[in-house]
């Protein structure tokens, strides 16, 4: 078939087409377009769902961290030392506003000095009431005649429940009890992080 014959055939098919198109022709064209649109929307919707689910799991996979400040009242009258604590900063992060604690000698950690203590903190107030975690507590000896001491603390592994994946640490200071008193006060500041 030559070019002239092909062109003539196309012209005849155009002449047979009705202009404007009939309702049936429009409907067929629209159905085809609607199918295309529906397919595109399905693909976009599926892609959006995958991205949304991915971002939720990514957000859940991120760690949460923040500053904490804990003040204590500690009884030095007998060992193990005991006391109470209040969370001044980081209450929402820890899910705890206060509780009780007890100090015991550290064992098995050679990097800490002989004065290192393990402090077990039990949350008794707040969302995580009834849960506990432990910190390694390394005080430096007080200056002779001084009224305060300081040192470092760090979260120990091994907690369960809401504190299972908590890490962190910081510094502390302790006000030594006055003569004829066994009650001291401490201020622990630092950062904790919860990792998934």
Residue pairs with C-beta under 8 A, 6 or more apart in sequence:
1 9
18 25
21 29
60 196
61 196
62 196
63 193
63 194
63 195
63 196
64 93
64 193
64 194
65 93
65 168
65 191
65 192
65 193
65 194
66 90
66 93
66 191
66 192
67 89
67 90
67 189
67 190
67 191
68 87
68 89
68 90
68 93
68 94
68 168
68 170
68 188
68 189
68 190
68 191
68 192
69 87
69 88
69 89
69 90
69 187
69 188
69 189
70 85
70 86
70 87
70 88
70 90
70 187
70 188
71 85
71 86
71 88
71 185
71 186
71 187
71 188
72 83
72 84
72 85
72 86
72 101
72 185
72 186
72 187
72 188
73 83
73 84
73 85
73 183
73 184
73 185
74 81
74 82
74 83
74 103
74 174
74 183
74 184
74 185
74 186
75 81
75 82
75 83
75 182
75 183
76 177
76 182
76 183
76 184
77 182
79 103
80 102
80 103
80 104
81 102
81 103
81 117
82 100
82 101
82 102
82 103
83 100
83 101
84 98
84 99
84 100
84 101
85 98
85 99
85 100
85 101
85 121
86 97
86 98
87 94
87 96
87 97
87 98
87 126
89 189
90 192
91 97
91 126
93 192
93 194
94 123
94 126
94 128
94 192
95 123
95 126
95 127
95 128
95 131
95 162
96 123
96 125
96 126
96 127
96 128
96 129
96 131
97 125
97 126
98 123
98 124
98 125
98 126
99 121
99 122
99 123
99 124
99 125
99 129
100 121
100 122
100 124
101 119
101 120
101 121
101 122
102 119
102 120
103 117
103 118
103 119
103 137
104 117
104 118
104 120
105 116
105 117
105 118
106 112
106 116
106 117
106 118
106 136
109 116
109 136
112 136
112 138
113 138
115 138
115 139
115 140
115 141
116 136
116 137
116 138
117 136
117 137
117 138
117 139
118 134
118 135
118 136
118 137
118 156
119 134
119 135
119 136
119 137
119 153
120 132
120 133
120 134
121 132
121 133
121 134
121 135
122 130
122 131
122 132
123 129
123 130
123 131
123 132
124 130
127 162
128 161
128 162
128 163
131 159
131 160
131 161
131 162
131 163
132 159
132 163
133 155
133 156
133 159
133 163
133 166
134 155
134 156
134 158
134 159
135 153
135 154
135 155
135 156
135 169
136 153
136 154
136 156
137 151
137 153
137 172
138 151
138 152
138 153
139 149
139 150
139 151
139 172
139 174
140 149
140 150
140 151
141 149
142 148
142 149
142 176
143 149
146 176
147 175
147 176
148 173
148 174
148 175
148 176
149 173
149 174
149 176
150 171
150 172
150 173
150 174
151 171
151 172
152 169
152 170
152 171
152 172
153 169
153 170
153 171
153 172
153 188
153 190
154 168
154 169
155 166
155 167
155 168
155 169
155 192
157 167
159 166
165 194
165 195
165 196
166 192
166 193
166 194
167 192
167 193
167 195
168 190
168 191
168 192
168 193
169 190
169 191
170 188
170 189
170 190
170 191
171 188
171 189
171 190
172 186
172 187
172 188
172 189
173 186
173 187
174 184
174 185
174 186
175 184
175 185
175 186
176 184
177 183
177 184
